[in-house]
Amino acid sequence: MTKKAVVLLSGGLDSSTCVAIAQKKGFDVYGLSFSYGQRHTIELEASKRIANAMGITRHEIIDIDLRAFGGSALTDDIDVPKGRDEEAMDAEIPVTYVPARNTIFLSFALAFAETIGADDIFIGVNALDYSGYPDCRPDYIAAFQKMARLATKAGIENDIGVRINTPLIDMTKAEIIKTGVELGVDYALTTSCYDPDQAGISCGQCDACILRLKGFKEAGIIDPIEYQNDIFR
Amino acid sequence: MTKKAVVLLSGGLDSSTCVAIAQKKGFDVYGLSFSYGQRHTIELEASKRIANAMGITRHEIIDIDLRAFGGSALTDDIDVPKGRDEEAMDAEIPVTYVPARNTIFLSFALAFAETIGADDIFIGVNALDYSGYPDCRPDYIAAFQKMARLATKAGIENDIGVRINTPLIDMTKAEIIKTGVELGVDYALTTSCYDPDQAGISCGQCDACILRLKGFKEAGIIDPIEYQNDIFR
């Protein structure tokens, strides 16, 4: 029987690289995406395109409304910061931080994994480019895995429980892009921008665009997506 | 400034007792309930009645669809077991177990707590009467708290982070009921049944009804709610 893995799929380049890595390791991929009141719903369209193009086994989109709590520029009417250098990004937890987002996403992934009988969850977090989010750090992921093993039937019955795989955790954005290109990921299908225009075209100036563009530049690869202005490239 | 606490509020007797305990400790209570495709939506009505009657500060109901994954008698068309004794309940993880439910609920509580600036979350889990659910054990709760402290801004900035309070963890159902009655909880507003009829009347025969009725009997207090047949009392 083929091994199953739940892969958190945001529609960005990190998560689509995770899909390719999981498939390369021989997993049947069960993609999980969230409609969480994010301003950039274009992400969800990207996640569907990636799920189709990469031939994953099943793709679930879960509706949750994080706007009920408020508190983030990604779900509220707070302005997304533009044109910051990496030093400014690292100096503080950004307003684009959504409270407990990865904890909520991983909890649903855990429920999905338990239901389909998967022992593996993949999440594309990244310690180098994490840009100040507390829930992207290796210590956090290790603590989540420990909690998850105590939370589930599988953990009790088999004394194994789920593994949280973070294949990108020590990679630079450039390394992630090179890996994905080698594995055949079509980055033209992905989107990273926190603040795209109505047609879904990336702004080129938010933290996510800046990190993405820098990654492509360092990898010596042309970013195949469109930007609102070519001067940002 | 009054301290704030997020209390997970199911509409059952454990969570309403938690509200009373948190208020007694001087917290402003922010109640959090979930519409998760449970068959017993009567729970949500009970949670609203309790929130009103107990004068909590704010009550949020979050819509999430655990049915997307399936796998539990509480959200699927699997029959709820009836008439089991406690030995049978303890012998296995019940089909009413919802995969990763408490992990998902606590994750949302963490997001809510972080947004309103609360350092405390209350959950009415119970190690003695936990009836086979892996995510009601003290080890699990401790692991969740550790993970939560690593997950949040508060954990990073203040080196404190959230506390997961489980005031009922070592109490019997009878002790919980006596405590609640002393604190003035009106248990007539609560509901516990996994399989009520269309009018919301409790079945008296599912695991939850059996544990509740036994608790009231041991406490020497009459359960003020109605049952489908008085022979179950």
Boltz contact constraints between the chains, C-beta under 6 A:
constraints:
  - contact:
      token1: [A, 60]
      token2: [B, 68]
      max_distance: 6.0
  - contact:
      token1: [A, 64]
      token2: [B, 64]
      max_distance: 6.0
  - contact:
      token1: [A, 68]
      token2: [B, 60]
      max_distance: 6.0
  - contact:
      token1: [A, 69]
      token2: [B, 111]
      max_distance: 6.0
  - contact:
      token1: [A, 69]
      token2: [B, 112]
      max_distance: 6.0
  - contact:
      token1: [A, 69]
      token2: [B, 115]
      max_distance: 6.0
  - contact:
      token1: [A, 70]
      token2: [B, 115]
      max_distance: 6.0
  - contact:
      token1: [A, 71]
      token2: [B, 115]
      max_distance: 6.0
  - contact:
      token1: [A, 93]
      token2: [B, 153]
      max_distance: 6.0
  - contact:
      token1: [A, 99]
      token2: [B, 111]
      max_distance: 6.0
  - contact:
      token1: [A, 99]
      token2: [B, 114]
      max_distance: 6.0
  - contact:
      token1: [A, 99]
      token2: [B, 115]
      max_distance: 6.0
  - contact:
      token1: [A, 100]
      token2: [B, 107]
      max_distance: 6.0
  - contact:
      token1: [A, 100]
      token2: [B, 110]
      max_distance: 6.0
  - contact:
      token1: [A, 100]
      token2: [B, 111]
      max_distance: 6.0
  - contact:
      token1: [A, 100]
      token2: [B, 151]
      max_distance: 6.0
  - contact:
      token1: [A, 103]
      token2: [B, 107]
      max_distance: 6.0
  - contact:
      token1: [A, 103]
      token2: [B, 151]
      max_distance: 6.0
  - contact:
      token1: [A, 104]
      token2: [B, 107]
      max_distance: 6.0
  - contact:
      token1: [A, 107]
      token2: [B, 100]
      max_distance: 6.0
  - contact:
      token1: [A, 107]
      token2: [B, 103]
      max_distance: 6.0
  - contact:
      token1: [A, 107]
      token2: [B, 104]
      max_distance: 6.0
  - contact:
      token1: [A, 107]
      token2: [B, 107]
      max_distance: 6.0
  - contact:
      token1: [A, 110]
      token2: [B, 100]
      max_distance: 6.0
  - contact:
      token1: [A, 110]
      token2: [B, 103]
      max_distance: 6.0
  - contact:
      token1: [A, 111]
      token2: [B, 69]
      max_distance: 6.0
  - contact:
      token1: [A, 111]
      token2: [B, 99]
      max_distance: 6.0
  - contact:
      token1: [A, 111]
      token2: [B, 100]
      max_distance: 6.0
  - contact:
      token1: [A, 112]
      token2: [B, 69]
      max_distance: 6.0
  - contact:
      token1: [A, 114]
      token2: [B, 99]
      max_distance: 6.0
  - contact:
      token1: [A, 115]
      token2: [B, 69]
      max_distance: 6.0
  - contact:
      token1: [A, 115]
      token2: [B, 70]
      max_distance: 6.0
  - contact:
      token1: [A, 115]
      token2: [B, 71]
      max_distance: 6.0
  - contact:
      token1: [A, 115]
      token2: [B, 99]
      max_distance: 6.0
  - contact:
      token1: [A, 134]
      token2: [B, 152]
      max_distance: 6.0
  - contact:
      token1: [A, 134]
      token2: [B, 156]
      max_distance: 6.0
  - contact:
      token1: [A, 135]
      token2: [B, 151]
      max_distance: 6.0
  - contact:
      token1: [A, 139]
      token2: [B, 150]
      max_distance: 6.0
  - contact:
      token1: [A, 140]
      token2: [B, 150]
      max_distance: 6.0
  - contact:
      token1: [A, 140]
      token2: [B, 151]
      max_distance: 6.0
  - contact:
      token1: [A, 143]
      token2: [B, 146]
      max_distance: 6.0
  - contact:
      token1: [A, 143]
      token2: [B, 147]
      max_distance: 6.0
  - contact:
      token1: [A, 143]
      token2: [B, 150]
      max_distance: 6.0
  - contact:
      token1: [A, 144]
      token2: [B, 147]
      max_distance: 6.0
  - contact:
      token1: [A, 146]
      token2: [B, 143]
      max_distance: 6.0
  - contact:
      token1: [A, 147]
      token2: [B, 143]
      max_distance: 6.0
  - contact:
      token1: [A, 147]
      token2: [B, 144]
      max_distance: 6.0
  - contact:
      token1: [A, 147]
      token2: [B, 147]
      max_distance: 6.0
  - contact:
      token1: [A, 150]
      token2: [B, 139]
      max_distance: 6.0
  - contact:
      token1: [A, 150]
      token2: [B, 140]
      max_distance: 6.0
  - contact:
      token1: [A, 150]
      token2: [B, 143]
      max_distance: 6.0
  - contact:
      token1: [A, 151]
      token2: [B, 100]
      max_distance: 6.0
  - contact:
      token1: [A, 151]
      token2: [B, 103]
      max_distance: 6.0
  - contact:
      token1: [A, 151]
      token2: [B, 135]
      max_distance: 6.0
  - contact:
      token1: [A, 151]
      token2: [B, 140]
      max_distance: 6.0
  - contact:
      token1: [A, 152]
      token2: [B, 134]
      max_distance: 6.0
  - contact:
      token1: [A, 153]
      token2: [B, 93]
      max_distance: 6.0
  - contact:
      token1: [A, 156]
      token2: [B, 134]
      max_distance: 6.0
